[in-house]
Amino acid sequence: MDHDRPTYLRIADRLRAEIVSGVFAPGARLPSIPELIKAEGVSDVTARRAMRVLVSEGLVTAQPGRGTFVRERPPIRRLVRSWYREMRGGSPFAADLASQGKTGTWDYVTSTVQAPAEIRERLSLDAPQRDEPDAVRTEYVFRADGEPVMLSTSWEPYILTRGTPVVFPEDGPHEGAGVVERMRLIDVLITHAVEVLRPRPAENKEAERLGIQAGDIVQAIERTYWADDRPVETADIVIPGELYQVVYALPVREE
């Protein structure tokens, strides 16, 4: 029941509803902490916790010395996660942006490293051997018409691509071809991908690289490509939750 919820959450619920319904329009100032204390009959701590909920959700911004204001809501744009586009070869990101009349570009840094424990588990890598690199790590900043729209950190087993023309995703004769196409060139046929999506607040470094505020909600996607039962690439993808709607386009085939 509603009365079982903590008081600060009930206050946040009411204010959120008033923001969504337009009672507080974008740019409007919300009641101050003293005003909330008086109107709700609550403590300073409770009032501040209610405001922090709305800030963490990205609905409002707290401006020291001025107050708390409803954030302007930019138009939502689409980023399509499409296995079909991956299967056609080339960059699915560039294909998606081109379909929207935009130009997709990306910056990247690639290195051979020893994978951390979480990545080792996701790629089913053997125990590390001294300081020998066992993964190819690539950090990306993806842009639409020059605007940063997505971050990705990709990891591939070094043992799988070492000594081949596709060892580095963005360098060599097959640069930018996409994971599916690059792996096909070395006779590794990717059969499926698994993506786990989790909304969360943006970390400081992520916010800086995406041009958003720390604490803004992002869509964090953990993706792994598989060749049957063998993981061949895994990535952590971050997309600004307020600016972009993540859309999945999946093929349907008759047997």
C-alpha positions, 0 to 999 in steps of 0.5 A: 500500500502507498502508506507503507512507502517511506515518506520521502518516496511518497513526496518524490512520487507526488512531485514526479507525477506533477512534473509528468502531468505538466503542473511543473513545466520544463524550467519551472522551480520546484518547492524549496527544502524549507517550503517542502518541510512546511507543506509536508510536515517533514524533517530537513533530511526527509525533504532532501532525500525526496529531492535527491530521488528526482535528481537521480532520475534525471527529472530535475537539476539542483542549482546551488543558491538558486533551487531545484528546477525541472529539466528541459526534456530534449526530443527522444531519438532512436538507436536501433540494436539490429542483429539483421544489420549485423548479419549484412556486414559493415557497421550496424551503427553507421547503417542505423544513422544513415537510415536517419539521414545522419552520419555515424563516426567513431573514435577509438583506442585499441590495445592488447591487455590482460583481461580483468576477472569479470571479462575473463568470465564473460569470454571463458578465458583460461587463467592468466599467464604472468603478464601475457596479454589475452584480450584485445580491448577497444574503447569507442566514442560513437558520434552522430553528426559529430555529437557523442551518442554512445560509448562502448568498451569491447573485448575479444580473445587475443588467442582467437585473432592473433596473427590474423588480418582482423586482430584489431577491429579498427585497423588493418584491411578489414577495419570497421567491418563489424564483429560478425563480418570480421569473425566470418573472415577467419571462419568463426561464424557468430550464431547469436548475441545476448544483450542485458540492458540495465538503466543506471546513473552515469559515472563521472567519466562517462558523463564527461565523454557523452556531454551529459551530467554525472548522475543522469540516467544511462542505458548500460548494455552488456553484450556478448557475441557467441559462435554456438557455445563459444563467446567471441566478443563482449562489450559494455555499451553506454547510451544516454537514457534521456536522449536516446530510445534503444530499439531492438529490430529482430529478424523473424524467419520461417523454418 
